Amino acid sequence: PPSALAVHAVPATALEHGFRVLVLRELAAGAGDGPLAGPAGFAVIAQGLVRPPPRQIRHGIAFALAFRPEVVAFLSFHLGRPGTRGPDDLPQRNPRWPTLSWHRAERAWPDGMRSIEWSADILFARDEDRAAFARQFRDALAGARLAPS
């Protein structure tokens, strides 16, 4: 049966312009003597597109979102550098690079546990770039566990 404590990769959800990848599960603090009594805990999901949160701190996990090196290499090769200098010499984001944002969803589990699912939304400006990404990272998007980088 599904478990809130599972950390295996799960398939990405297709979005109109990209994908939603489960990255982290926040386990709600419980009352009493149960396994979730006390402060919230976190389960880092073993997926292969974005880096896991960079470090654990005393009061939880420092949240950040960044692509893994092999994803950055692919995007750089196919889409160009993530940013350049504009005519005014100010940094300019490459509009073809996907945007990353957090998506939060509450979840109730069959055993009565509650969690918050933290997913990364990976959104592309151009459909052909989304399709190339989907071809290259088909296995990771399908929930295959990739080797750590």
Secondary structure, DSSP 8 states (H G I E B T S, - for coil): ---TT--B----EEETTEEEEEEEEEE--BSTTSTTBSS-EEEE-B-SSB---SEEETTEEE----B-HHHHHHHHHHH--SEEE-TTS-EEE-TTS-EEEEEEEEEE-TTS-EEEEEEEEEE-SSHHHHHHHHHHTHHHHTT------
